């Protein structure tokens, strides 16, 4: 009854591990695949937000460039 659950022991052990120890354990348990598990969903989530940020940057850069050089009045063709 006074025993700590295994999950608690694992959590405590993980908190005391160095980065090198953590990477070694991941490599031992999962190899190269273990190193990148979960990367696909994270990239999938990040993609749309990165696209929005880059698009916003391009619009602001375009607007500031045209404002700085007085191109905001007339466009001669």
N, C-alpha and C positions, 0 to 999 in steps of 0.2 A: 504494500500500500504506500510506503514511503518512497518507493522507487520513482525516479524521474522517467518520463516516457522517452523512448528512443529518439524521437524527433527533437526533443529538447537537448539531448546529449549531442546529436549530430550538429545542431545549430551552434551549440557552445564550442564544439571542436572546430567547426568551420570558421567561427569568428576569430579563433586563435591561429589559424593557418596563414602563412605568408603567401604572397602572390605566386612565388615559385612552387610552393607545395601544392597550391590549388591547381595550377596549370599541369603539374606532374600527375596529380590524381585524375584530372579530366582526361589527359592523354592516355593514362593507363586504362581507364574505364571505357573510353569511347573513341580513342584514336583521333584521326583528323576530323572525322564526322562529329565527334563530341565537341571539338573546339568551335565548330560553327553551328551547332544545334541552336535553333531559334533565330538565326540570322535572317532567314527568308521573310518571316512575318515582320521583323523590325524594319527591314528595307522596304517592304511593301507599305508599311504605315508611314515611313519617313518620306517616301516618294512624292505623294501629293503635297505635303507641306513644303518640301524643298522646291517643287515646281511653282508654288504660289509665291514664295520668297524671291526666287530668281526672276519671275515675271514682274513682280512689284519693283524690284531693283532696276530692271531694264526700262520700265515705264518712267520711273523717277529720273534715271540717268538721261533718257531721251528728253524729258521735259526740261530739266535743268540745263542741258546743253543748248537747246533751242532758246531758252530764256536768256542765257548768258550772252549769246551771240546775236541777239535781236531778231531771231528768226521767227519769233512768235507773232509778228505783225503781218507779214505778207509772205506768201510762198510764190516765187516767180518760177515759171516753167519755161 
